[in-house]
Amino acid sequence: MERLRAIPVLIASLIFSLLILFFFCDSPAISGFYSTKLGLQFSKLDLVRTNEFFMRSYSAAVLENSTRINNSATAVQRKYGQMRDVEVGLARARAAIRRLKKLNGSKISLLDNEDAPRGQVYRNPSAFYQSYVEMEKSFKVYVYEEGEAPIVHFGPCKNIYTSEGRFISEMEIMSGGFRTRDPERAHVYFMPFSVTMMVEMLWRQSRDMGVLRRFVWDYVRSISTKYPYWNRTQGSDHFMLTCHDWGPISSMGEPFLYNNSIRVLCNANSSEGFNPNKDATLPEIFLYDGTMPSDLVNIPDPETPRPHLGFFAGGSHGWIRPVLFDHWKNRDPDLIVSDYLPKGQSYYYPMMLKSKFCLCPSGYEVASPRLTEAIYAECVPVIISNHYVLPFSDVLRWEEFSVRVDPVDIPKLKDILIAIPEEEYVRLKKGVRTVRRHFVLNQPLKRFDVFHMILHSVWLRRLNVRLP
């Protein structure tokens, strides 16, 4: 394109060269034509100066055009050099992780780091640790600045959508050193809109689900027309994050986002389009006032007796919980199942702390905050759900610290729990204590906490590496 711009200059120089040729011709007929017919009174000195002027102008134009081409080429080289550096860095990280995947995690040193992952709860603790270290060293996230609060750059940091708001908040304040202001250095691109706030600000006014999809479509259009990064990969290195049940529906507003991008969702239902190969599960965390309940801060000693076999309290919504209530609500003093506790009663968490198993049935959607609450209380989770892709399954062996019960087996629930040997229960409970730190929100952040685990899930999908 830059070379085409020099063509008019070349044509002009050619025309003036022909004119000079005619002016310097010794033919009286030609010189007479120019002096009498056109009325031009040029001397040969004038013609030489004219020619020199146009030659200087041409040379300057060529030099300017050449400089512009060189600058453009340098910019392109710099751009693709940065892209190359990003991909080379990812390739090195993949190689380092794959080397450790081949080793038995129990036979190698984890750099003698006291907080390095260990134990059977991890699929491959050594590969996980190496991957985490590689993430800490190099992972960079570019956060788009487009959009206005409260729908963008803001999210609820309390109540049932805590994990959504806290993650957006941490990225906005550049916590952990993962955010970069230079999009050319980024490995992934975060679209910081909050589906929860979209529902509050847009849907509640219109009661039209279409406004959520249209907002997502408009947001992607705004960043894809202003920046080259979305179009470069059709969104495959971009991610969104939401804990609202309507997150998957909202993402349908942009087909490439739905099909290509990394969607970090609480509603991780594999029967409704959630693809664990590219999507990641966001733990659903319910912090009423944004802080950990005092009952769950200091957990009793592991040897403290837990007199109740199991416990659940909550609403009868969805299709699984009514079945649970039909069979077990107020039926057995050892397996306590009830609906919502009266407001003001404070024995919900104490009941968890007194129970060996905490029931985590799906509600309207597959996810439930009771899963993280059970882990906080070091109460072995009993997951009663279909099609739920559990959080951090890339690195965690959920069978080592939880029990899964098919909804069709709800009538046999007590028999299933009683049949678990005491030594097996102790092993499961120990596993819960081991993974607890991965589900805790910290301020300030700590290594391996839930914020870092969420980022690690995105990191793995950008790497396209499986740890097991």
Secondary structure, 3 states (H helix, E strand, C coil): CCCHHHHHHHHHHHHHHHHHHHHCCCCHHHHHHHHHHCCCCCCHHHHHHHHHHHHHHHHHHHHHHHHHHHHHHHHHHHHHHHHHHHHHHHHHHHHHHHHHHCCCHHHCCCCCCCCCCCCCCECCHHHHHHHHHHHHHHCCEEECCCCCCCCECCCCCCECCHHHHHHHHHHHCCHHHCECCCHHHCCEEECCECHHHHHHHHHHHHCCCHHHHHHHHHHHHHHHHHCCHHHHHCCCCEEEEECCCCHHHHHCCCHHHHHCCEEEECCCEHHHCCCCCCCEECCCCCECCCCCCHHHHCCCCCCCCCCEEEEEECCCCCCHHHHHHHHHCCCCCCEEEECCCCCCCCCHHHHHHCEEEEEEECCCCCCCCHHHHHHHCCCEEEEECCCECCCCCCCECHHHCCEEECHHHHHHHHHHHHCCCHHHHHHHHHHHHHHHHHHCCCCCCCCCCHHHHHHHHHHHHHHCCCCC
